[in-house]
Amino acid sequence: VLHPFIEQMPPTKKRQKEPSPARHSLTVALDLTSGRASILEQPHLGPEVAEAAEQIARGDIKFMSSSR
Amino acid sequence: MRVQWATLARYAEVELGSRFMTIVGAGAEVFGTPSVPARVRTYLALQLRYPEAEANHEHLVTFTLRGTDLQPAGPPVDVRFVPALNPLYAPGWEALFSIAGPMSFTVDAHGTYSIGLDLTGVHAAEIPFRVAELPASAD
């Protein structure tokens, strides 16, 4: 399986972690270059997943939600 | 808690409030890039199983990119969560917890890599994949 989502970007290094409350499942954006994660709260109601994918592709995750 | 299965995909998300995942193109295992270093963007989906006694307690899943030498190729990413039993959970059954979403990382060389999954500090699963050289003229 050849995967098309490749972009040329320089590496960066950072790390962040926070807890989250009780839930049945989790949609999360992971940036394994910067070490950051972002929990997405309403992925099926809007473009949240696509926007998060663009953010991590740019190495630009700005938040990690812990609500709900 | 244990990993029942885990895969890379072209797209994956979890439906809020249920545990149902939308997954497109599960089983992605080769990424093509004309040059390195390269930023790889993909999606991850995994399903966890746990006994009732582990519900409503905090768990930690750690994602680590491992390089061609199987050593960490980036910082580990910790995600803490507290699984809640589904209202339709039947006593005696293992409960489900689903995790999915976009994932991005940088590779410095072509070759074999993997995404390591640890649960509360204990290795639980590994998702292997390969980054292959793709001719610059290819789509």
N, CA and C atoms of all chains as a GROMACS GRO file, in nm:
protein
  621
    1VAL      N    1   0.085  -0.118   0.000
    1VAL     CA    2   0.000   0.000   0.000
    1VAL      C    3   0.089   0.123   0.000
    2LEU      N    4   0.080   0.204  -0.102
    2LEU     CA    5   0.161   0.326  -0.110
    2LEU      C    6   0.079   0.442  -0.057
    3HIS      N    7   0.131   0.508   0.043
    3HIS     CA    8   0.057   0.614   0.110
    3HIS      C    9   0.099   0.749   0.053
    4PRO      N   10   0.004   0.836   0.019
    4PRO     CA   11   0.036   0.960  -0.053
    4PRO      C   12   0.071   1.080   0.035
    5PHE      N   13   0.043   1.073   0.164
    5PHE     CA   14   0.054   1.195   0.244
    5PHE      C   15   0.197   1.218   0.291
    6ILE      N   16   0.280   1.272   0.205
    6ILE     CA   17   0.419   1.299   0.237
    6ILE      C   18   0.446   1.447   0.214
    7GLU      N   19   0.512   1.510   0.310
    7GLU     CA   20   0.554   1.648   0.291
    7GLU      C   21   0.696   1.663   0.341
    8GLN      N   22   0.772   1.751   0.279
    8GLN     CA   23   0.909   1.775   0.320
    8GLN      C   24   0.908   1.884   0.426
    9MET      N   25   0.957   1.851   0.546
    9MET     CA   26   0.962   1.951   0.653
    9MET      C   27   1.082   1.922   0.743
   10PRO      N   28   1.142   2.026   0.800
   10PRO     CA   29   1.253   2.005   0.894
   10PRO      C   30   1.200   1.954   1.028
   11PRO      N   31   1.278   1.871   1.102
   11PRO     CA   32   1.233   1.821   1.231
   11PRO      C   33   1.240   1.927   1.340
   12THR      N   34   1.152   1.913   1.441
   12THR     CA   35   1.158   1.996   1.561
   12THR      C   36   1.142   1.904   1.680
   13LYS      N   37   1.173   1.952   1.801
   13LYS     CA   38   1.166   1.867   1.920
   13LYS      C   39   1.102   1.943   2.036
   14LYS      N   40   0.991   1.886   2.090
   14LYS     CA   41   0.925   1.936   2.210
   14LYS      C   42   0.838   1.826   2.265
   15ARG      N   43   0.780   1.843   2.384
   15ARG     CA   44   0.696   1.741   2.442
   15ARG      C   45   0.593   1.804   2.533
   16GLN      N   46   0.470   1.746   2.535
   16GLN     CA   47   0.363   1.798   2.618
   16GLN      C   48   0.268   1.684   2.651
   17LYS      N   49   0.215   1.680   2.775
   17LYS     CA   50   0.118   1.577   2.808
   17LYS      C   51   0.021   1.631   2.912
   18GLU      N   52  -0.106   1.590   2.900
   18GLU     CA   53  -0.208   1.631   2.995
   18GLU      C   54  -0.308   1.518   3.009
   19PRO      N   55  -0.376   1.507   3.124
   19PRO     CA   56  -0.476   1.402   3.141
   19PRO      C   57  -0.607   1.438   3.071
   20SER      N   58  -0.697   1.341   3.054
   20SER     CA   59  -0.828   1.367   2.998
   20SER      C   60  -0.932   1.297   3.084
   21PRO      N   61  -1.059   1.340   3.080
   21PRO     CA   62  -1.162   1.284   3.167
   21PRO      C   63  -1.219   1.154   3.111
   22ALA      N   64  -1.314   1.093   3.187
   22ALA     CA   65  -1.373   0.965   3.146
   22ALA      C   66  -1.447   0.979   3.014
   23ARG      N   67  -1.430   0.881   2.927
   23ARG     CA   68  -1.493   0.883   2.794
   23ARG      C   69  -1.496   0.742   2.740
   24HIS      N   70  -1.572   0.723   2.632
   24HIS     CA   71  -1.586   0.591   2.571
   24HIS      C   72  -1.485   0.568   2.460
   25SER      N   73  -1.431   0.675   2.407
   25SER     CA   74  -1.338   0.663   2.295
   25SER      C   75  -1.263   0.796   2.282
   26LEU      N   76  -1.168   0.799   2.188
   26LEU     CA   77  -1.081   0.915   2.179
   26LEU      C   78  -1.036   0.935   2.036
   27THR      N   79  -1.057   1.056   1.984
   27THR     CA   80  -0.993   1.094   1.858
   27THR      C   81  -0.882   1.192   1.893
   28VAL      N   82  -0.761   1.161   1.851
   28VAL     CA   83  -0.645   1.239   1.894
   28VAL      C   84  -0.552   1.263   1.775
   29ALA      N   85  -0.494   1.382   1.770
   29ALA     CA   86  -0.392   1.413   1.670
   29ALA      C   87  -0.256   1.401   1.735
   30LEU      N   88  -0.165   1.327   1.672
   30LEU     CA   89  -0.034   1.298   1.729
   30LEU      C   90   0.075   1.356   1.641
   31ASP      N   91   0.164   1.434   1.701
   31ASP     CA   92   0.281   1.483   1.631
   31ASP      C   93   0.403   1.417   1.694
   32LEU      N   94   0.454   1.312   1.630
   32LEU     CA   95   0.565   1.236   1.687
   32LEU      C   96   0.699   1.304   1.660
   33THR      N   97   0.698   1.417   1.593
   33THR     CA   98   0.821   1.495   1.577
   33THR      C   99   0.837   1.592   1.693
   34SER      N  100   0.730   1.661   1.728
   34SER     CA  101   0.737   1.757   1.839
   34SER      C  102   0.704   1.692   1.973
   35GLY      N  103   0.642   1.573   1.971
   35GLY     CA  104   0.603   1.507   2.094
   35GLY      C  105   0.474   1.558   2.153
   36ARG      N  106   0.387   1.616   2.068
   36ARG     CA  107   0.263   1.675   2.118
   36ARG      C  108   0.140   1.597   2.073
   37ALA      N  109   0.037   1.600   2.155
   37ALA     CA  110  -0.090   1.536   2.123
   37ALA      C  111  -0.203   1.635   2.143
   38SER      N  112  -0.307   1.623   2.061
   38SER     CA  113  -0.422   1.711   2.071
   38SER      C  114  -0.548   1.626   2.063
   39ILE      N  115  -0.630   1.629   2.168
   39ILE     CA  116  -0.754   1.553   2.170
   39ILE      C  117  -0.862   1.631   2.095
   40LEU      N  118  -0.929   1.566   2.001
   40LEU     CA  119  -1.032   1.629   1.920
   40LEU      C  120  -1.168   1.592   1.977
   41GLU      N  121  -1.250   1.692   2.005
   41GLU     CA  122  -1.372   1.668   2.081
   41GLU      C  123  -1.494   1.636   1.995
   42GLN      N  124  -1.504   1.692   1.875
   42GLN     CA  125  -1.624   1.670   1.794
   42GLN      C  126  -1.585   1.638   1.650
   43PRO      N  127  -1.511   1.529   1.631
   43PRO     CA  128  -1.456   1.503   1.496
   43PRO      C  129  -1.562   1.478   1.389
   44HIS      N  130  -1.681   1.429   1.428
   44HIS     CA  131  -1.780   1.394   1.326
   44HIS      C  132  -1.876   1.508   1.296
   45LEU      N  133  -1.861   1.621   1.365
   45LEU     CA  134  -1.953   1.733   1.345
   45LEU      C  135  -1.895   1.844   1.259
   46GLY      N  136  -1.770   1.831   1.221
   46GLY     CA  137  -1.709   1.937   1.143
   46GLY      C  138  -1.574   1.894   1.088
   47PRO      N  139  -1.495   1.992   1.045
   47PRO     CA  140  -1.365   1.961   0.983
   47PRO      C  141  -1.252   1.946   1.083
   48GLU      N  142  -1.284   1.914   1.211
   48GLU     CA  143  -1.182   1.917   1.316
   48GLU      C  144  -1.065   1.823   1.285
   49VAL      N  145  -1.097   1.703   1.235
   49VAL     CA  146  -0.990   1.606   1.208
   49VAL      C  147  -0.900   1.655   1.095
   50ALA      N  148  -0.961   1.702   0.988
   50ALA     CA  149  -0.882   1.751   0.875
   50ALA      C  150  -0.796   1.871   0.916
   51GLU      N  151  -0.854   1.960   0.997
   51GLU     CA  152  -0.776   2.075   1.042
   51GLU      C  153  -0.660   2.033   1.131
   52ALA      N  154  -0.684   1.934   1.218
   52ALA     CA  155  -0.576   1.885   1.304
   52ALA      C  156  -0.467   1.819   1.221
   53ALA      N  157  -0.508   1.745   1.117
   53ALA     CA  158  -0.409   1.682   1.030
   53ALA      C  159  -0.321   1.787   0.963
   54GLU      N  160  -0.382   1.897   0.922
   54GLU     CA  161  -0.304   2.005   0.862
   54GLU      C  162  -0.209   2.067   0.963
   55GLN      N  163  -0.258   2.083   1.087
   55GLN     CA  164  -0.173   2.141   1.191
   55GLN      C  165  -0.051   2.056   1.219
   56ILE      N  166  -0.071   1.925   1.235
   56ILE     CA  167   0.045   1.842   1.268
   56ILE      C  168   0.136   1.826   1.147
   57ALA      N  169   0.080   1.834   1.028
   57ALA     CA  170   0.166   1.829   0.909
   57ALA      C  171   0.258   1.950   0.904
   58ARG      N  172   0.211   2.061   0.961
   58ARG     CA  173   0.295   2.182   0.966
   58ARG      C  174   0.379   2.186   1.093
   59GLY      N  175   0.363   2.084   1.182
   59GLY     CA  176   0.432   2.088   1.310
   59GLY      C  177   0.381   2.201   1.396
   60ASP      N  178   0.249   2.222   1.396
   60ASP     CA  179   0.191   2.344   1.448
   60ASP      C  180   0.074   2.320   1.542
   61ILE      N  181   0.072   2.206   1.616
   61ILE     CA  182  -0.037   2.184   1.712
   61ILE      C  183  -0.028   2.288   1.823
   62LYS      N  184  -0.139   2.356   1.850
   62LYS     CA  185  -0.135   2.467   1.946
   62LYS      C  186  -0.204   2.434   2.078
   63PHE      N  187  -0.275   2.321   2.088
   63PHE     CA  188  -0.352   2.296   2.209
   63PHE      C  189  -0.360   2.148   2.237
   64MET      N  190  -0.393   2.116   2.362
   64MET     CA  191  -0.433   1.980   2.394
   64MET      C  192  -0.554   1.992   2.483
   65SER      N  193  -0.670   1.952   2.434
   65SER     CA  194  -0.794   1.969   2.508
   65SER      C  195  -0.805   1.867   2.619
   66SER      N  196  -0.866   1.905   2.730
   66SER     CA  197  -0.891   1.810   2.837
   66SER      C  198  -1.033   1.822   2.888
   67SER      N  199  -1.120   1.887   2.809
   67SER     CA  200  -1.260   1.903   2.850
   67SER      C  201  -1.339   1.779   2.817
   68ARG      N  202  -1.463   1.773   2.862
   68ARG     CA  203  -1.558   1.663   2.847
   68ARG      C  204  -1.521   1.545   2.933
   69MET      N  205  -0.547  -0.387   3.071
   69MET     CA  206  -0.581  -0.334   2.938
   69MET      C  207  -0.484  -0.389   2.837
   70ARG      N  208  -0.533  -0.417   2.717
   70ARG     CA  209  -0.446  -0.471   2.612
   70ARG      C  210  -0.488  -0.412   2.477
   71VAL      N  211  -0.396  -0.420   2.382
   71VAL     CA  212  -0.425  -0.377   2.246
   71VAL      C  213  -0.485  -0.495   2.171
   72GLN      N  214  -0.608  -0.480   2.124
   72GLN     CA  215  -0.669  -0.587   2.044
   72GLN      C  216  -0.617  -0.581   1.901
   73TRP      N  217  -0.612  -0.461   1.844
   73TRP     CA  218  -0.551  -0.444   1.713
   73TRP      C  219  -0.514  -0.297   1.694
   74ALA      N  220  -0.421  -0.277   1.602
   74ALA     CA  221  -0.377  -0.140   1.571
   74ALA      C  222  -0.332  -0.137   1.426
   75THR      N  223  -0.362  -0.028   1.357
   75THR     CA  224  -0.326  -0.018   1.216
   75THR      C  225  -0.304   0.127   1.176
   76LEU      N  226  -0.224   0.146   1.072
   76LEU     CA  227  -0.217   0.275   1.004
   76LEU      C  228  -0.320   0.276   0.893
   77ALA      N  229  -0.366   0.394   0.854
   77ALA     CA  230  -0.473   0.401   0.754
   77ALA      C  231  -0.464   0.532   0.677
   78ARG      N  232  -0.544   0.542   0.572
   78ARG     CA  233  -0.551   0.668   0.496
   78ARG      C  234  -0.634   0.772   0.570
   79TYR      N  235  -0.729   0.725   0.653
   79TYR     CA  236  -0.810   0.815   0.735
   79TYR      C  237  -0.870   0.734   0.851
   80ALA      N  238  -0.878   0.795   0.970
   80ALA     CA  239  -0.940   0.727   1.084
   80ALA      C  240  -0.985   0.830   1.186
   81GLU      N  241  -1.106   0.813   1.238
   81GLU     CA  242  -1.155   0.893   1.349
   81GLU      C  243  -1.254   0.810   1.428
   82VAL      N  244  -1.280   0.853   1.552
   82VAL     CA  245  -1.376   0.785   1.638
   82VAL      C  246  -1.500   0.870   1.650
   83GLU      N  247  -1.616   0.809   1.637
   83GLU     CA  248  -1.741   0.881   1.652
   83GLU      C  249  -1.761   0.915   1.798
   84LEU      N  250  -1.776   1.043   1.827
   84LEU     CA  251  -1.791   1.088   1.964
   84LEU      C  252  -1.911   1.022   2.031
   85GLY      N  253  -1.893   0.975   2.154
   85GLY     CA  254  -2.004   0.922   2.230
   85GLY      C  255  -2.032   0.775   2.207
   86SER      N  256  -1.977   0.717   2.102
   86SER     CA  257  -1.993   0.572   2.083
   86SER      C  258  -1.857   0.510   2.104
   87ARG      N  259  -1.811   0.432   2.021
   87ARG     CA  260  -1.673   0.387   2.017
   87ARG      C  261  -1.647   0.339   1.876
   88PHE      N  262  -1.739   0.373   1.785
   88PHE     CA  263  -1.727   0.327   1.648
   88PHE      C  264  -1.627   0.412   1.573
   89MET      N  265  -1.542   0.345   1.497
   89MET     CA  266  -1.440   0.416   1.421
   89MET      C  267  -1.478   0.420   1.274
   90THR      N  268  -1.445   0.531   1.211
   90THR     CA  269  -1.450   0.540   1.065
   90THR      C  270  -1.307   0.528   1.015
   91ILE      N  271  -1.279   0.421   0.942
   91ILE     CA  272  -1.143   0.393   0.895
   91ILE      C  273  -1.147   0.373   0.744
   92VAL      N  274  -1.062   0.443   0.674
   92VAL     CA  275  -1.048   0.427   0.529
   92VAL      C  276  -0.905   0.386   0.499
   93GLY      N  277  -0.888   0.283   0.420
   93GLY     CA  278  -0.755   0.242   0.378
   93GLY      C  279  -0.671   0.185   0.490
   94ALA      N  280  -0.732   0.104   0.578
   94ALA     CA  281  -0.654   0.040   0.686
   94ALA      C  282  -0.548  -0.051   0.627
   95GLY      N  283  -0.435  -0.062   0.696
   95GLY     CA  284  -0.328  -0.150   0.650
   95GLY      C  285  -0.219  -0.080   0.574
   96ALA      N  286  -0.219   0.054   0.574
   96ALA     CA  287  -0.110   0.128   0.508
   96ALA      C  288   0.022   0.086   0.570
   97GLU      N  289   0.119   0.052   0.488
   97GLU     CA  290   0.246   0.003   0.543
   97GLU      C  291   0.368   0.053   0.466
   98VAL      N  292   0.348   0.120   0.351
   98VAL     CA  293   0.459   0.174   0.274
   98VAL      C  294   0.431   0.319   0.243
   99PHE      N  295   0.528   0.405   0.271
   99PHE     CA  296   0.517   0.546   0.242
   99PHE      C  297   0.627   0.582   0.143
  100GLY      N  298   0.591   0.649   0.036
  100GLY     CA  299   0.691   0.685  -0.064
  100GLY      C  300   0.728   0.831  -0.054
  101THR      N  301   0.857   0.861  -0.061
  101THR     CA  302   0.904   0.998  -0.059
  101THR      C  303   1.028   1.009  -0.148
  102PRO      N  304   1.038   1.116  -0.228
  102PRO     CA  305   1.152   1.128  -0.319
  102PRO      C  306   1.283   1.160  -0.248
  103SER      N  307   1.275   1.221  -0.130
  103SER     CA  308   1.399   1.258  -0.060
  103SER      C  309   1.373   1.260   0.089
  104VAL      N  310   1.479   1.258   0.164
  104VAL     CA  311   1.471   1.268   0.310
  104VAL      C  312   1.567   1.378   0.358
  105PRO      N  313   1.540   1.442   0.473
  105PRO     CA  314   1.429   1.414   0.564
  105PRO      C  315   1.295   1.451   0.503
  106ALA      N  316   1.192   1.380   0.549
  106ALA     CA  317   1.057   1.404   0.500
  106ALA      C  318   0.959   1.398   0.614
  107ARG      N  319   0.855   1.476   0.601
  107ARG     CA  320   0.745   1.473   0.697
  107ARG      C  321   0.640   1.375   0.645
  108VAL      N  322   0.604   1.276   0.726
  108VAL     CA  323   0.504   1.176   0.686
  108VAL      C  324   0.376   1.204   0.763
  109ARG      N  325   0.266   1.207   0.691
  109ARG     CA  326   0.136   1.231   0.752
  109ARG      C  327   0.048   1.110   0.725
  110THR      N  328  -0.005   1.049   0.830
  110THR     CA  329  -0.090   0.932   0.813
  110THR      C  330  -0.196   0.933   0.923
  111TYR      N  331  -0.267   0.825   0.938
  111TYR     CA  332  -0.369   0.812   1.042
  111TYR      C  333  -0.348   0.681   1.116
  112LEU      N  334  -0.385   0.681   1.243
  112LEU     CA  335  -0.368   0.565   1.330
  112LEU      C  336  -0.504   0.525   1.386
  113ALA      N  337  -0.528   0.395   1.396
  113ALA     CA  338  -0.649   0.346   1.463
  113ALA      C  339  -0.613   0.227   1.548
  114LEU      N  340  -0.660   0.226   1.672
  114LEU     CA  341  -0.637   0.110   1.757
  114LEU      C  342  -0.756   0.086   1.848
  115GLN      N  343  -0.775  -0.040   1.881
  115GLN     CA  344  -0.884  -0.077   1.972
  115GLN      C  345  -0.825  -0.147   2.093
  116LEU      N  346  -0.863  -0.098   2.210
  116LEU     CA  347  -0.815  -0.153   2.337
  116LEU      C  348  -0.926  -0.232   2.403
  117ARG      N  349  -0.889  -0.335   2.476
  117ARG     CA  350  -0.983  -0.415   2.556
  117ARG      C  351  -0.940  -0.407   2.702
  118TYR      N  352  -1.037  -0.398   2.791
  118TYR     CA  353  -1.002  -0.391   2.932
  118TYR      C  354  -1.114  -0.451   3.018
  119PRO      N  355  -1.078  -0.507   3.133
  119PRO     CA  356  -1.179  -0.561   3.224
  119PRO      C  357  -1.253  -0.450   3.296
  120GLU      N  358  -1.372  -0.481   3.343
  120GLU     CA  359  -1.458  -0.382   3.407
  120GLU      C  360  -1.387  -0.309   3.522
  121ALA      N  361  -1.303  -0.382   3.594
  121ALA     CA  362  -1.236  -0.323   3.711
  121ALA      C  363  -1.142  -0.208   3.672
  122GLU      N  364  -1.101  -0.201   3.545
  122GLU     CA  365  -1.009  -0.096   3.502
  122GLU      C  366  -1.082   0.028   3.450
  123ALA      N  367  -1.216   0.022   3.448
  123ALA     CA  368  -1.292   0.139   3.404
  123ALA      C  369  -1.282   0.249   3.509
  124ASN      N  370  -1.295   0.373   3.462
  124ASN     CA  371  -1.296   0.491   3.549
  124ASN      C  372  -1.166   0.508   3.627
  125HIS      N  373  -1.057   0.449   3.576
  125HIS     CA  374  -0.923   0.474   3.629
  125HIS      C  375  -0.838   0.528   3.514
  126GLU      N  376  -0.745   0.615   3.548
  126GLU     CA  377  -0.663   0.674   3.442
  126GLU      C  378  -0.566   0.572   3.382
  127HIS      N  379  -0.558   0.573   3.251
  127HIS     CA  380  -0.462   0.488   3.178
  127HIS      C  381  -0.373   0.580   3.095
  128LEU      N  382  -0.259   0.525   3.059
  128LEU     CA  383  -0.162   0.602   2.979
  128LEU      C  384  -0.121   0.519   2.858
  129VAL      N  385  -0.139   0.576   2.740
  129VAL     CA  386  -0.087   0.513   2.619
  129VAL      C  387   0.024   0.603   2.566
  130THR      N  388   0.136   0.541   2.531
  130THR     CA  389   0.252   0.615   2.482
  130THR      C  390   0.284   0.570   2.340
  131PHE      N  391   0.295   0.667   2.250
  131PHE     CA  392   0.327   0.640   2.109
  131PHE      C  393   0.472   0.681   2.085
  132THR      N  394   0.550   0.592   2.025
  132THR     CA  395   0.691   0.622   1.998
  132THR      C  396   0.727   0.580   1.856
  133LEU      N  397   0.785   0.672   1.782
  133LEU     CA  398   0.838   0.637   1.650
  133LEU      C  399   0.973   0.571   1.668
  134ARG      N  400   0.990   0.452   1.611
  134ARG     CA  401   1.118   0.383   1.618
  134ARG      C  402   1.180   0.381   1.479
  135GLY      N  403   1.312   0.403   1.474
  135GLY     CA  404   1.382   0.416   1.348
  135GLY      C  405   1.430   0.285   1.292
  136THR      N  406   1.516   0.293   1.192
  136THR     CA  407   1.564   0.175   1.123
  136THR      C  408   1.644   0.084   1.217
  137ASP      N  409   1.696   0.139   1.327
  137ASP     CA  410   1.771   0.058   1.424
  137ASP      C  411   1.684   0.017   1.543
  138LEU      N  412   1.554   0.039   1.532
  138LEU     CA  413   1.454   0.007   1.635
  138LEU      C  414   1.467   0.096   1.759
  139GLN      N  415   1.553   0.194   1.754
  139GLN     CA  416   1.565   0.289   1.865
  139GLN      C  417   1.467   0.404   1.843
  140PRO      N  418   1.424   0.471   1.951
  140PRO     CA  419   1.333   0.585   1.934
  140PRO      C  420   1.389   0.689   1.839
  141ALA      N  421   1.304   0.734   1.746
  141ALA     CA  422   1.347   0.832   1.646
  141ALA      C  423   1.280   0.966   1.670
  142GLY      N  424   1.223   0.984   1.786
  142GLY     CA  425   1.156   1.108   1.822
  142GLY      C  426   1.108   1.096   1.965
  143PRO      N  427   1.056   1.205   2.021
  143PRO     CA  428   1.009   1.200   2.159
  143PRO      C  429   0.882   1.116   2.171
  144PRO      N  430   0.867   1.039   2.281
  144PRO     CA  431   0.741   0.965   2.301
  144PRO      C  432   0.627   1.063   2.325
  145VAL      N  433   0.509   1.025   2.282
  145VAL     CA  434   0.390   1.108   2.303
  145VAL      C  435   0.296   1.036   2.398
  146ASP      N  436   0.271   1.096   2.513
  146ASP     CA  437   0.182   1.038   2.613
  146ASP      C  438   0.040   1.090   2.596
  147VAL      N  439  -0.056   1.001   2.601
  147VAL     CA  440  -0.197   1.040   2.602
  147VAL      C  441  -0.264   0.968   2.719
  148ARG      N  442  -0.312   1.048   2.814
  148ARG     CA  443  -0.379   0.992   2.932
  148ARG      C  444  -0.529   0.995   2.908
  149PHE      N  445  -0.597   0.889   2.953
  149PHE     CA  446  -0.742   0.883   2.935
  149PHE      C  447  -0.803   0.798   3.045
  150VAL      N  448  -0.930   0.821   3.070
  150VAL     CA  449  -1.006   0.744   3.169
  150VAL      C  450  -1.121   0.677   3.095
  151PRO      N  451  -1.117   0.545   3.077
  151PRO     CA  452  -1.224   0.478   3.002
  151PRO      C  453  -1.351   0.466   3.086
  152ALA      N  454  -1.463   0.494   3.021
  152ALA     CA  455  -1.594   0.480   3.085
  152ALA      C  456  -1.668   0.365   3.020
  153LEU      N  457  -1.735   0.284   3.100
  153LEU     CA  458  -1.811   0.171   3.045
  153LEU      C  459  -1.928   0.222   2.964
  154ASN      N  460  -1.952   0.158   2.851
  154ASN     CA  461  -2.070   0.188   2.770
  154ASN      C  462  -2.196   0.148   2.847
  155PRO      N  463  -2.304   0.227   2.838
  155PRO     CA  464  -2.428   0.191   2.910
  155PRO      C  465  -2.479   0.052   2.874
  156LEU      N  466  -2.444   0.002   2.758
  156LEU     CA  467  -2.490  -0.131   2.717
  156LEU      C  468  -2.389  -0.240   2.752
  157TYR      N  469  -2.288  -0.203   2.832
  157TYR     CA  470  -2.186  -0.301   2.869
  157TYR      C  471  -2.250  -0.417   2.945
  158ALA      N  472  -2.212  -0.539   2.909
  158ALA     CA  473  -2.264  -0.658   2.976
  158ALA      C  474  -2.161  -0.708   3.077
  159PRO      N  475  -2.199  -0.720   3.203
  159PRO     CA  476  -2.104  -0.767   3.305
  159PRO      C  477  -2.038  -0.898   3.264
  160GLY      N  478  -1.909  -0.906   3.287
  160GLY     CA  479  -1.835  -1.027   3.251
  160GLY      C  480  -1.765  -1.017   3.116
  161TRP      N  481  -1.805  -0.920   3.035
  161TRP     CA  482  -1.741  -0.900   2.905
  161TRP      C  483  -1.624  -0.804   2.921
  162GLU      N  484  -1.530  -0.811   2.828
  162GLU     CA  485  -1.426  -0.710   2.823
  162GLU      C  486  -1.484  -0.585   2.757
  163ALA      N  487  -1.450  -0.470   2.813
  163ALA     CA  488  -1.498  -0.345   2.756
  163ALA      C  489  -1.404  -0.299   2.644
  164LEU      N  490  -1.454  -0.210   2.560
  164LEU     CA  491  -1.379  -0.159   2.446
  164LEU      C  492  -1.344  -0.012   2.466
  165PHE      N  493  -1.227   0.026   2.419
  165PHE     CA  494  -1.192   0.167   2.411
  165PHE      C  495  -1.120   0.189   2.279
  166SER      N  496  -1.169   0.282   2.199
  166SER     CA  497  -1.114   0.304   2.065
  166SER      C  498  -1.038   0.436   2.060
  167ILE      N  499  -0.925   0.435   1.992
  167ILE     CA  500  -0.845   0.556   1.971
  167ILE      C  501  -0.812   0.566   1.822
  168ALA      N  502  -0.830   0.683   1.765
  168ALA     CA  503  -0.796   0.702   1.624
  168ALA      C  504  -0.766   0.849   1.600
  169GLY      N  505  -0.707   0.879   1.483
  169GLY     CA  506  -0.683   1.017   1.448
  169GLY      C  507  -0.559   1.035   1.362
  170PRO      N  508  -0.534   1.161   1.323
  170PRO     CA  509  -0.419   1.189   1.237
  170PRO      C  510  -0.288   1.182   1.315
  171MET      N  511  -0.182   1.152   1.243
  171MET     CA  512  -0.050   1.138   1.304
  171MET      C  513   0.055   1.186   1.205
  172SER      N  514   0.156   1.253   1.255
  172SER     CA  515   0.262   1.305   1.168
  172SER      C  516   0.397   1.285   1.235
  173PHE      N  517   0.498   1.260   1.154
  173PHE     CA  518   0.633   1.244   1.208
  173PHE      C  519   0.734   1.269   1.097
  174THR      N  520   0.859   1.286   1.137
  174THR     CA  521   0.967   1.313   1.042
  174THR      C  522   1.060   1.193   1.034
  175VAL      N  523   1.098   1.156   0.912
  175VAL     CA  524   1.195   1.048   0.893
  175VAL      C  525   1.320   1.108   0.829
  176ASP      N  526   1.435   1.059   0.872
  176ASP     CA  527   1.563   1.111   0.822
  176ASP      C  528   1.627   1.022   0.718
  177ALA      N  529   1.570   0.902   0.697
  177ALA     CA  530   1.628   0.808   0.600
  177ALA      C  531   1.519   0.715   0.550
  178HIS      N  532   1.540   0.661   0.431
  178HIS     CA  533   1.452   0.554   0.384
  178HIS      C  534   1.482   0.428   0.463
  179GLY      N  535   1.382   0.341   0.477
  179GLY     CA  536   1.405   0.217   0.551
  179GLY      C  537   1.282   0.175   0.629
  180THR      N  538   1.303   0.084   0.723
  180THR     CA  539   1.193   0.031   0.802
  180THR      C  540   1.181   0.106   0.935
  181TYR      N  541   1.058   0.131   0.972
  181TYR     CA  542   1.027   0.201   1.096
  181TYR      C  543   0.912   0.129   1.166
  182SER      N  544   0.876   0.177   1.284
  182SER     CA  545   0.756   0.126   1.349
  182SER      C  546   0.704   0.230   1.446
  183ILE      N  547   0.576   0.218   1.477
  183ILE     CA  548   0.514   0.297   1.582
  183ILE      C  549   0.496   0.205   1.701
  184GLY      N  550   0.564   0.235   1.810
  184GLY     CA  551   0.552   0.153   1.931
  184GLY      C  552   0.439   0.204   2.019
  185LEU      N  553   0.363   0.111   2.075
  185LEU     CA  554   0.252   0.144   2.165
  185LEU      C  555   0.280   0.084   2.302
  186ASP      N  556   0.290   0.167   2.404
  186ASP     CA  557   0.305   0.122   2.541
  186ASP      C  558   0.178   0.156   2.618
  187LEU      N  559   0.137   0.066   2.705
  187LEU     CA  560   0.024   0.092   2.793
  187LEU      C  561   0.076   0.100   2.936
  188THR      N  562   0.064   0.218   2.997
  188THR     CA  563   0.115   0.242   3.132
  188THR      C  564   0.258   0.193   3.145
  189GLY      N  565   0.339   0.228   3.048
  189GLY     CA  566   0.482   0.200   3.054
  189GLY      C  567   0.523   0.061   3.011
  190VAL      N  568   0.429  -0.023   2.972
  190VAL     CA  569   0.460  -0.160   2.930
  190VAL      C  570   0.435  -0.174   2.780
  191HIS      N  571   0.534  -0.227   2.708
  191HIS     CA  572   0.518  -0.242   2.564
  191HIS      C  573   0.397  -0.329   2.532
  192ALA      N  574   0.311  -0.280   2.441
  192ALA     CA  575   0.186  -0.350   2.414
  192ALA      C  576   0.171  -0.389   2.267
  193ALA      N  577   0.229  -0.312   2.175
  193ALA     CA  578   0.213  -0.343   2.032
  193ALA      C  579   0.313  -0.262   1.952
  194GLU      N  580   0.335  -0.307   1.830
  194GLU     CA  581   0.426  -0.238   1.739
  194GLU      C  582   0.362  -0.240   1.600
  195ILE      N  583   0.359  -0.126   1.533
  195ILE     CA  584   0.304  -0.120   1.397
  195ILE      C  585   0.420  -0.092   1.302
  196PRO      N  586   0.468  -0.193   1.228
  196PRO     CA  587   0.581  -0.171   1.138
  196PRO      C  588   0.537  -0.110   1.005
  197PHE      N  589   0.626  -0.032   0.944
  197PHE     CA  590   0.600   0.024   0.811
  197PHE      C  591   0.734   0.057   0.747
  198ARG      N  592   0.730   0.092   0.621
  198ARG     CA  593   0.853   0.120   0.547
  198ARG      C  594   0.841   0.254   0.476
  199VAL      N  595   0.948   0.328   0.475
  199VAL     CA  596   0.956   0.451   0.397
  199VAL      C  597   1.046   0.422   0.277
  200ALA      N  598   0.987   0.425   0.159
  200ALA     CA  599   1.058   0.387   0.037
  200ALA      C  600   1.090   0.510  -0.047
  201GLU      N  601   1.199   0.499  -0.123
  201GLU     CA  602   1.235   0.608  -0.215
  201GLU      C  603   1.139   0.609  -0.332
  202LEU      N  604   1.082   0.724  -0.358
  202LEU     CA  605   0.985   0.739  -0.466
  202LEU      C  606   1.045   0.833  -0.571
  203PRO      N  607   1.050   0.792  -0.698
  203PRO     CA  608   1.105   0.882  -0.800
  203PRO      C  609   1.033   1.016  -0.798
  204ALA      N  610   1.107   1.124  -0.812
  204ALA     CA  611   1.050   1.259  -0.802
  204ALA      C  612   0.942   1.283  -0.906
  205SER      N  613   0.947   1.210  -1.018
  205SER     CA  614   0.850   1.232  -1.124
  205SER      C  615   0.720   1.156  -1.100
  206ALA      N  616   0.717   1.062  -1.002
  206ALA     CA  617   0.596   0.982  -0.978
  206ALA      C  618   0.491   1.065  -0.906
  207ASP      N  619   0.361   1.023  -0.920
  207ASP     CA  620   0.251   1.092  -0.853
  207ASP      C  621   0.248   1.054  -0.705
   0.00000   0.00000   0.00000
